[in-house]
Amino acid sequence: MSRHLGMAVRGVLKVTRYLSGPVSIQKNVLPRGSFGASFGSNQLWNLTRRQFHLNCHFRALRVVSVPPFAESITEGDIVWKKAVGDHVNPDEVVAEIETDKTNVPVHAPCAGIIKELLVDDGGKVVAGQEVFRIEEGAAAADTAPSASITSSSSPPPPTPSPPKAPVVETIVGDKKESPTAPRPPATKVSTQTKLTQAVPSTGERGEQRVKMSRMRLRIAQRLKDAQNTCAMLTTFNEIDMTNMIELRRQYKDVFEKRHGIKLGIMSTFAKASAVALQDQPVVNAVIDGGDIIYRDYIDISIAVATPKGLVVPVLHNVEKMSYYDIEHEIVELGKRAREGTLAVEDMDGGTFTISNGGVYGSLFGTPIINPPQSAILGMYGVFDRPVAKDGQVVVRPMMYVALTYDHRLIDGREAVTFLRKIKQFVEDPRTFFLQI
């Protein structure tokens, strides 16, 4: 009887080893040939149920690939956010792929444990490429080793006391240093050596070499392309912001109460640009080889600075949008841009760009065209300045604006007329509503 029971239990253990890896057994728990003398069938069942931990469960390994890119993106650099052995939840970001335009997140398809990373950090990947393996359904506790087949009545082993740290004595020549003697100051050379090893590029003349991100490389390439391709010219004007500020002061609370969003000045400039682009359609056009393409729609790119670089999400069909629509889209796109969650579709298109350097306190500047567009509007800070009004010198809140345009396509008359149209709209928006 004992021989058959022993064979049966050893067969169960072999199957368990095959299914879920090696099973460690506490020494002398199952001595060969002792089942009949010490255990009955019920006792054996209780032993295997209470004192054995047989981890015999099935879990599938899933392979995760790079999600599809937009048509204008072919590859990217992968940056891992998780490591092998980390537990992830469904839709948790495991990696980000830095592309020329934005970061593409790679999500976990299920809850589980990251088992293998198939691409080195910073490596180039393409759409559809396999990048990591995940053990589906594994819990975080499964990664820790479990005690196998231990008796519930066995006391835990005593914790050994840590060894005492050895006493180190400092010897100078043949004389022991006195414990009460003051410590000599460290030399300048040794201090600099320690700092260099701990933190690179410290000190007044330190240097640090950092690899450029794909986004920064793409920005540099596009700006240089614009400089090499376009015949760029900039014209300036100034806008009296008195009426605009008064309009916001009078209606900002009502606007926020009704729409749940603050009334800014960007919506006014976006709407003014749409009106001016309809009045001067060549500013909204683009050169394509030997042709000029005129658009009957207005998609305005809004430049947003992020820690990783400048991005330009797009407002589509601005000529049909209300003030609320524009403000809502600007807030949402700006939030996603700063969080790094912009989709490539958010930046596709764009026929004209607005850049607001005034939020950083800039007085004025010369913006550079965002290719393949033909013009860009620069907004700058609002500052009180003395100006002449009706023969009197008065102090007014003034803003400089600049239009940089491709002189191959846009003549100076059209550029100046465009900028004056924006000035007229912002200084007195009633002219737009009255269509005068």
Phi, psi and omega in degrees: 000313182296326180297317180293319178297317179298319178296321181295313181295318179295329175292320177298318180295322178296316178298320180296318177299323181292321185279318190228022175095182184293144178244121180269137184242135178299138186301137176070012175288320181238075176291137183299135174081013184250009185290315184292327183283331189247336189228141165267180181295320179293318179297321178295320179296316179296322179297313181290331182282321187264326191253354176252141172242099183257108186274067185257081176229154181258135174223140183268143172265124179251139178259128183252135183247167177293132178292164180296145175263167170290165184299329183278358182243132182249329183206173178200172178256130184270138177235117185280134174258345179233161180240169177299133182095348179286142174270137180231154176260165178302137179069009175286142182286121178264326181206161173234141179251113180280118178247184181294333186250320185203176176264131180257116181283148173247114187264155173284130182285345184200173173281141180168194183247132175291119184261327184202136172259122188269352181228138177293153177298130183088358180286155179279138179225158176237167181300136178086354181286138178287132186237331177203163177242142181230138176272110188291133174083354181289136179268163182298327182291339182291339182283340179276140179293138181254149177288131186252129172052058177250149182284136181292338181269354183286129179288150178294147180295144180295144179280120181292141179287141182294143179293148179289141179292136180291147179274124181254127180255139179267125183245130174246111186064233179256008185248131177286136181290135180289136180293340181266353182288143179294144180286130180293146180294146178291146179286159181297324181294314182295323179297315180296324179296316180296318180296321180296322180287326184280308184230115180291155174062042174259167182097173186289334185237035180282158176227149178218127181262122182236134179290135179288137177288162179298325180294316179294321177298320180293319177299314180299319181294317182292320179294322178290324176298319178297319180293323183280336187262313188274149169267084190279137177217146183237134174239150188238160170203173178229150186234130173280115186268011184302308183293324180295317179294320178293322177298316178295317180299323185283326188242000185295321180291318179295318180297315181292323180294323183279319187255348181072024181211148183283150177269112179258187179263346181295325179296323178294317180289326176294317179292321177296322179294321178298318178295317181292324178292327175290327179285327180234078187296342180293333178291335180268001183267178181208148176276131177229096184066241177262012183242161172244127180256118176262136179251143174260014175234158183233110177246113186258125175274132179251115181289128180231125178275132177233165178302335182265354180140180182274130176238158185227078173296157192243135168265119183266141176056052183296331181298340180257357185270148175272173177302316180297315180302317182293312180298318181296315180294321179296317180295314182293315180293321178296320178296314180293326179295316180290331178276351180075025183249016178294136173274159179300325180297334180291341183245005178285145177085212183099122179247349183200148183236144172241129177239125183252090176280352180294335180294342178256006177089015181290137178282309172193168181193186179238096181293158180252142186297143177264096185294148009268024179287173185246354182199158178214139178259130175253125174257147183225185189292154176263118182227144176288128179218150175286129180225160179268123178227117179054044177078006180240148175270116182232161177261124181228151173285114186242149177230132170276141173232151182224141174240113172264130186220161178275108185289348174295330185250321188251127177276163181299322180299317181291322179294315180294318178299319178300312183292325177291329177295319176294317178302315180297318182295312186289321182291332178209086183298345180297333179296329178289313182292330177271355179055050178234000000 
